[in-house]
């Protein structure tokens, strides 16, 4: 992992919820999002992707009543591999952010989110 400040998964999820709540407050009926005068930022997309990964992890972990029966978070039928996500963190500022994943098989990945 990098030495840049990171947010916990819980902090990223809370930030995403805050963004969602704020977006619904802009909407006249709470369901249809009102157009925003501001452009979407890399921070917002990073939070969204992190929340999707965390939701996937939770669903995998909740899929079976016995923890030993839970499916891996990352499965590749092509490569015949499976791994569990050990940590997820975010780092960055401005127009460039990283989502850092560490898996239990010793591999790690950086997903870069940049404004185009």
C-alpha positions in Angstrom: 0.0 0.0 0.0 1.1 3.5 -0.5 2.0 5.9 2.3 -0.7 8.3 1.2 -3.6 8.9 3.6 -6.3 6.3 3.2 -9.9 6.1 4.2 -11.4 3.1 5.8 -14.2 1.2 3.9 -16.7 2.5 6.4 -15.5 6.1 5.8 -15.8 5.6 2.0 -19.3 4.1 2.4 -20.4 7.0 4.7 -19.1 9.5 2.2 -21.0 7.8 -0.6 -24.2 7.8 1.5 -23.7 11.5 2.2 -23.3 12.2 -1.5 -26.4 10.2 -2.3 -28.4 12.0 0.4 -27.3 15.4 -0.9 -28.2 14.4 -4.4 -31.7 13.4 -3.3 -32.1 16.7 -1.5 -31.5 18.4 -4.8 -34.3 16.4 -6.4 -37.9 17.6 -6.4 -39.3 14.1 -5.8 -36.4 12.2 -4.2 -36.2 9.7 -7.0 -35.2 11.6 -10.1 -31.8 13.3 -9.6 -31.8 16.9 -10.5 -29.1 18.1 -12.9 -26.1 19.4 -11.0 -24.4 22.7 -11.9 -21.2 21.0 -10.8 -19.4 18.3 -12.7 -18.9 14.9 -11.1 -15.4 14.5 -9.5 -12.9 11.7 -9.3 -13.6 11.6 -5.6 -17.3 10.8 -6.2 -16.5 8.0 -8.7 -13.8 6.6 -6.4 -16.3 6.4 -3.5 -18.9 4.8 -5.8 -16.5 2.1 -7.0 -15.3 1.5 -3.5 -18.8 1.1 -2.2 -19.6 -1.3 -5.0 -16.6 -3.5 -4.1 -17.6 -3.4 -0.4 -21.2 -4.3 -1.2 -19.9 -7.2 -3.3 -17.6 -8.4 -0.4 -20.6 -8.2 2.1 -22.8 -10.2 -0.2 -20.2 -12.9 -0.7 -19.7 -13.0 3.1 -23.4 -13.2 3.8 -24.2 -15.8 1.0 -23.9 -18.8 3.3 -24.6 -19.2 7.0 -21.3 -21.0 7.8 -18.2 -18.7 7.2 -16.2 -21.6 5.8 -18.7 -22.0 3.0 -18.5 -18.4 1.8 -17.4 -17.9 -1.8 -14.2 -16.0 -2.5 -14.6 -12.3 -3.3 -12.6 -12.6 -6.5 -13.0 -15.7 -8.7 -11.6 -16.4 -12.2 -12.9 -19.5 -13.9 -10.4 -18.8 -16.8 -7.3 -18.7 -14.5 -8.7 -21.2 -12.0 -8.0 -18.8 -9.1 -9.9 -17.5 -6.1 -9.0 -14.9 -3.4 -10.6 -12.9 -0.7 -10.1 -9.1 -0.4 -8.1 -8.4 2.8 -8.0 -4.6 2.6 -9.4 -1.8 0.5 -8.3 1.8 0.8 -8.5 5.0 -1.2 -5.9 7.7 -1.6 -5.5 10.8 -3.7 -6.6 14.3 -4.3 -7.9 16.5 -7.0 -8.4 14.8 -10.4 -6.6 11.5 -9.5 -7.5 8.9 -7.0 -6.5 5.3 -6.2 -8.4 2.4 -4.9 -6.0 0.0 -3.4 -6.9 -3.7 -3.0 -4.9 -6.3 -1.2 -5.9 -10.0 -1.6 -5.2 -12.9 0.7 -3.1 -14.6 -2.1 -0.4 -12.0 -1.7 -1.4 -9.9 -4.7 -2.4 -6.3 -4.6 -4.0 -3.9 -7.2 -4.3 -0.2 -7.7 -7.4 1.0 -9.6 -6.7 4.6 -10.8 -9.7 6.9 -11.2 -8.8 10.1 -13.1 -10.9 12.7 -14.7 -10.6 12.5 -18.5 
